[in-house]
Amino acid sequence: MASTEEDDTMDQFMDKFKAQKYKGAFKEETWEEEFDKIPMFMKKAPTEIDPKENPDLACLQSILFDEDRSPDEQAKSYKDEGNEYFKEKNYKKAIISYTEGLNKKSSNEELIAILYTNRAAAQFHLGNLRSALNDAIAARKHNPKHLKAVVRGALCHLELKHFSEAIAWCDEGLVIDPHEKNLLETRGRADKLKHAEQRDARKAKLKDKKEQTQKEAVLKAIQDRKIKLCQKSPNVAKDDDEDSVMSENLDELSLNELGAENVPAGKVHLDGNGSLVWPVLFLYPEHGQTDFISAFHEESRFIDHLLVMFGDELPPWDSERKYQSHNLELYFEDEETRHMYQVNAESTLLQTLQHKRYFVKSGTPAFILFVKQSSFCLNYLSDKKVHRIK
């Protein structure tokens, strides 16, 4: 009889269940989203856990990281969490988890070494090479034979271009496992790059020595010709050694590859015959224009260049066609006295540079050109003392 009553009760419950819809059921249109909120079926854990929205997940987290559990257990849980983040390539979150694990002060040396090594891997993927290296070093302090820490440290040294250190780490790791593929490959790359670096250093040293020799040769040629370089520094005393002053000013020329071959434009150099070749600047203040001759041989005359510059084809800015080679006057200015010196166009560059009042500024001789007897020329020179060089 009792069994019959229980059956009747169950039948009544089932009839009521059919008539009344279950309030906790998934909605047809959002069932996938709701399903994904169940911890067992989650594809990806949320970045931040709100106990109100994810009570089940919050409960699981409290179990995993329960403060009543031992430091070793808590550290391992954070290590596992960090590994999951690492698999998802969420390296920043992985670093946070590994750091939390380390903060638990586990007594398990091997676990601590793993946490440091895993954090080093995450830092490495973010490009934080020095932080990664520091973690690899810390891992080896807790377990000197932790091979993954050795591999990670060797890779960090390689990326930081510490080739000798990378080789040393690889050698230490190969003592632990002579067949470790990553260490063998890293050592080969580090050794190759180290030899390339040493080769480049030797080439740079030879190049510097060659440039210094060439620079000294140019300096001697300038001194032999009694050409004066403009003394820029106001701190240089009058009684300073002349050679040191010349050398200081010559450094300002930014000489590079001063030989006769492959000479870059705008650098004073010696040609194959031992003659100086200068960059020269011409200024036309009336029109605010300039001309730059990158290689003016010291024995060339000014007129030779003017005939080319102002020959059949005149510059476009000379609308009145006044700037013709036979109709020009050439000057240089003594910046100290503000005097103007008229240069004979038939003279050579060397003759002018040897004038007692000419100083080469910034390694580039400069000259001013005017149209003879033009109103602009007369006005420009009206308040200046003019000297004519014979």
C-alpha positions in Angstrom: 0.0 0.0 0.0 2.8 2.3 0.8 4.3 1.7 -2.5 1.2 2.7 -4.3 1.1 6.0 -2.3 4.7 6.8 -3.3 3.9 6.1 -7.0 0.9 8.4 -6.8 3.1 11.2 -5.3 5.7 10.7 -8.0 3.0 10.8 -10.7 1.6 14.1 -9.3 5.2 15.6 -9.2 5.8 14.6 -12.9 2.4 16.0 -13.9 3.3 19.3 -12.2 6.8 19.3 -13.8 5.2 18.9 -17.3 2.7 21.7 -16.7 5.2 24.1 -15.1 8.3 25.2 -17.0 11.7 24.8 -15.2 12.8 28.3 -14.3 16.5 27.5 -14.4 16.5 26.2 -18.0 18.8 27.5 -20.7 17.2 29.9 -23.2 17.1 28.7 -26.7 18.7 31.9 -28.1 21.6 32.2 -25.5 22.2 28.6 -24.5 25.8 28.6 -25.8 26.7 31.6 -23.8 25.1 30.2 -20.6 26.7 26.8 -21.2 30.1 28.5 -21.4 29.6 29.9 -17.9 29.8 26.4 -16.4 33.4 25.9 -15.2 33.6 22.3 -16.5 32.7 23.5 -20.1 34.5 26.8 -20.2 36.7 27.2 -23.2 38.6 30.1 -21.6 38.6 31.4 -18.0 37.5 35.1 -17.6 40.2 37.7 -16.9 38.5 38.8 -13.7 36.1 36.6 -11.7 33.0 38.3 -10.2 31.5 36.0 -7.5 28.0 37.3 -8.4 28.3 36.5 -12.1 30.4 33.3 -11.8 29.7 31.9 -8.3 30.7 28.4 -9.3 34.1 29.5 -10.7 34.7 31.8 -7.7 34.1 28.8 -5.4 36.5 26.6 -7.4 39.2 29.4 -7.2 38.8 29.7 -3.4 39.3 25.9 -3.2 42.4 26.0 -5.4 44.0 28.9 -3.6 42.7 28.3 -0.1 45.0 30.1 2.3 44.6 27.1 4.7 46.5 24.9 2.2 50.3 24.5 2.4 52.6 27.0 0.6 53.7 24.2 -1.7 50.2 23.4 -2.7 49.3 27.0 -3.3 52.5 27.7 -5.3 51.8 24.6 -7.4 48.2 25.8 -8.1 49.5 29.2 -9.3 52.1 27.4 -11.4 49.4 25.4 -13.1 47.3 28.5 -13.6 50.3 30.3 -15.1 50.9 27.3 -17.5 47.3 27.6 -18.7 47.7 31.3 -19.4 51.0 30.5 -21.1 49.3 28.0 -23.5 46.8 30.7 -24.4 49.8 33.1 -25.1 48.5 35.4 -22.4 52.1 36.0 -21.1 51.3 39.0 -18.9 48.7 36.9 -16.9 51.1 34.0 -16.8 53.8 36.2 -15.3 51.3 37.4 -12.6 50.4 33.8 -11.7 54.0 32.6 -11.6 54.9 35.7 -9.4 52.0 34.8 -7.0 53.3 31.3 -6.8 56.8 32.5 -5.9 55.3 34.8 -3.2 53.9 31.8 -1.4 57.5 31.0 -0.3 57.4 27.3 -1.0 60.1 25.1 0.5 60.2 23.0 -2.6 63.4 24.0 -4.4 62.5 22.3 -7.6 59.1 24.0 -7.7 60.7 27.4 -7.2 63.1 26.7 -10.0 60.2 25.8 -12.3 58.3 29.0 -11.4 61.3 31.1 -12.1 62.0 29.3 -15.4 58.4 29.5 -16.6 58.3 33.2 -15.7 61.6 33.7 -17.6 59.9 32.0 -20.7 56.9 34.4 -20.4 59.2 37.4 -20.0 61.2 36.2 -23.0 58.1 36.1 -25.2 57.3 39.7 -24.2 60.8 40.8 -25.2 61.8 41.5 -21.6 65.2 39.9 -22.1 67.0 41.2 -19.0 64.1 40.2 -16.7 64.0 36.8 -18.3 67.7 36.4 -17.8 67.5 37.4 -14.2 64.8 34.8 -13.7 66.9 32.1 -15.4 69.8 33.0 -13.0 67.4 32.8 -10.0 66.1 29.4 -11.2 69.6 28.0 -11.3 70.4 29.2 -7.8 67.6 26.9 -6.6 68.4 24.1 -9.0 71.8 24.4 -10.8 70.9 21.4 -13.0 67.5 22.7 -14.2 68.1 22.3 -17.9 65.2 24.5 -19.1 66.6 27.4 -17.0 70.0 26.9 -18.7 68.4 26.9 -22.1 66.4 30.0 -21.4 69.4 31.9 -20.0 71.5 30.9 -23.0 68.9 32.2 -25.4 68.6 35.5 -23.4 72.4 36.0 -23.6 72.2 35.3 -27.4 69.5 37.8 -28.0 71.3 40.4 -25.9 74.4 39.8 -28.0 76.4 38.4 -25.1 77.9 35.7 -27.3 80.7 34.6 -24.9 78.2 34.2 -22.0 75.7 32.3 -24.2 78.5 29.9 -25.2 79.4 29.4 -21.5 75.8 28.7 -20.5 75.5 26.2 -23.3 78.7 24.4 -22.3 77.4 24.2 -18.7 74.1 22.8 -19.9 75.8 20.3 -22.2 77.6 18.9 -19.2 74.1 18.0 -17.8 72.8 16.7 -21.2 75.4 16.4 -24.0 72.6 15.8 -26.5 70.3 18.7 -25.7 69.3 20.0 -29.2 68.4 23.5 -28.1 71.8 24.0 -26.5 73.7 22.6 -29.4 71.9 24.9 -31.8 72.2 28.0 -29.6 75.9 27.3 -29.1 76.5 27.0 -32.8 74.7 30.3 -33.5 76.5 32.1 -30.6 79.9 30.9 -31.8 79.2 32.0 -35.4 77.9 35.4 -34.3 80.9 35.9 -31.9 83.4 35.3 -34.7 81.5 37.7 -37.0 81.5 40.3 -34.2 85.3 39.9 -33.7 85.8 40.1 -37.4 83.8 43.3 -37.7 85.7 44.8 -34.7 89.0 44.1 -36.4 87.7 45.7 -39.6 86.5 48.8 -37.7 89.9 49.1 -35.9 91.8 48.9 -39.2 89.4 51.4 -40.8 89.9 53.8 -37.8 93.6 53.5 -38.1 93.5 54.1 -41.8 91.3 57.2 -41.4 93.6 58.5 -38.6 96.6 58.1 -40.9 94.8 59.9 -43.7 93.7 62.6 -41.4 97.2 63.2 -40.2 98.4 63.3 -43.8 95.8 66.0 -44.6 96.8 67.9 -41.4 100.4 67.9 -42.4 99.6 69.0 -46.0 97.5 72.0 -44.6 100.3 72.9 -42.2 103.0 72.7 -44.9 100.9 75.1 -47.0 100.5 77.5 -44.1 96.7 77.4 -44.5 94.8 78.5 -41.4 91.7 76.8 -40.0 89.2 78.9 -38.2 89.6 78.6 -34.5 86.0 78.0 -33.2 86.6 77.4 -29.6 86.9 80.6 -27.5 88.5 78.6 -24.7 91.7 78.0 -26.7 94.5 80.1 -25.3 96.7 82.0 -27.6 99.8 80.2 -26.5 98.3 76.7 -27.0 100.4 74.4 -29.1 99.7 75.1 -32.8 99.6 71.5 -33.8 96.9 70.7 -31.1 94.8 73.6 -32.3 95.1 72.5 -35.9 94.3 69.0 -35.0 91.2 70.1 -33.0 89.9 72.1 -36.0 90.7 69.4 -38.4 88.5 67.0 -36.4 85.6 69.4 -37.1 86.0 68.6 -40.8 84.4 65.2 -40.2 86.9 63.6 -42.5 86.0 60.1 -43.7 87.7 57.9 -46.3 90.1 60.6 -47.2 92.0 58.7 -49.8 91.9 59.5 -53.5 89.3 56.7 -54.1 85.7 56.7 -52.8 85.9 60.2 -51.4 82.5 61.4 -50.3 81.3 64.8 -51.5 82.2 67.7 -49.3 85.3 66.3 -47.6 88.8 67.8 -48.0 91.2 65.1 -49.1 94.5 64.4 -50.8 94.4 63.2 -54.4 96.7 60.6 -55.8 99.4 63.2 -56.5 99.4 64.6 -52.9 97.4 67.7 -53.8 94.6 69.0 -51.6 91.0 68.9 -53.0 88.5 71.1 -51.1 84.8 71.6 -51.0 84.1 75.3 -51.8 81.0 77.4 -51.3 80.0 80.4 -53.4 77.4 82.8 -52.0 75.2 85.3 -53.9 73.7 87.6 -51.2 71.8 89.7 -53.8 69.6 86.7 -54.6 70.0 84.6 -51.4 71.5 81.8 -53.5 74.5 79.5 -53.2 76.6 77.1 -55.3 78.6 74.2 -53.9 81.6 72.7 -55.6 82.4 69.4 -53.9 85.9 69.0 -55.4 87.9 72.1 -56.0 91.5 71.3 -56.7 93.9 73.6 -55.0 95.8 74.5 -58.2 92.5 75.3 -60.1 91.8 78.9 -60.8 88.5 80.5 -59.9 87.9 81.7 -63.4 88.0 78.1 -64.6 85.0 77.3 -62.4 83.2 80.5 -63.1 83.3 79.9 -66.9 81.5 76.6 -66.3 79.0 77.9 -63.8 78.2 81.0 -65.8 78.7 79.9 -69.4 76.0 79.5 -72.0 73.4 78.4 -69.5 72.9 81.0 -66.7 71.2 80.2 -63.4 67.4 80.5 -63.4 67.4 83.0 -60.6 69.4 85.5 -62.7 66.4 86.9 -64.6 68.3 89.9 -65.7 71.2 87.7 -67.0 73.8 89.8 -65.2 75.8 87.0 -63.7 78.3 86.3 -66.4 81.9 85.1 -65.8 83.5 88.3 -67.1 81.1 90.5 -65.1 81.7 89.2 -61.6 83.7 90.2 -58.6 84.9 87.6 -56.0 85.4 88.4 -52.3 86.1 86.8 -49.0 85.3 88.3 -45.6 87.6 88.4 -42.6 85.1 87.7 -39.8 87.4 89.1 -37.1 88.0 92.5 -38.6 84.9 92.5 -40.9 87.1 93.6 -43.7 86.4 92.4 -47.3 89.2 91.1 -49.6 88.7 91.1 -53.3 90.1 87.9 -55.0 91.7 87.9 -58.4 89.7 85.4 -60.4 92.9 84.4 -62.2 94.4 83.2 -58.9 94.3 79.6 -57.7 92.4 78.4 -54.7 95.7 77.6 -52.9 97.0 81.2 -53.4 93.9 82.6 -51.8 93.8 80.1 -48.9 97.4 81.0 -48.1 96.5 84.7 -47.7 97.4 85.9 -44.2 93.8 86.9 -43.4 92.0 83.8 -44.8 90.7 81.3 -42.3 89.0 78.1 -43.5 85.7 77.7 -41.5 84.2 74.2 -40.9 86.4 72.7 -43.5 84.7 74.6 -46.4 86.3 77.7 -48.0 83.6 80.2 -48.8 83.5 83.2 -51.2 81.0 86.0 -52.0 80.2 87.0 -55.6 78.7 90.3 -56.9 78.0 91.8 -60.2 80.7 94.4 -60.9 79.7 98.0 -60.0 76.1 96.9 -59.4 74.0 99.0 -57.0 73.7 96.0 -54.6 77.5 95.5 -54.6 78.3 99.1 -54.0 75.7 99.3 -51.2 76.9 96.0 -49.6 80.5 97.2 -49.5 79.8 100.8 -48.6 80.3 100.4 -44.9 83.2 97.9 -45.1 86.9 98.4 -45.6 87.8 96.6 -48.9 91.3 95.3 -49.8 92.3 94.1 -53.2 94.6 91.1 -53.5 97.2 91.4 -56.2 
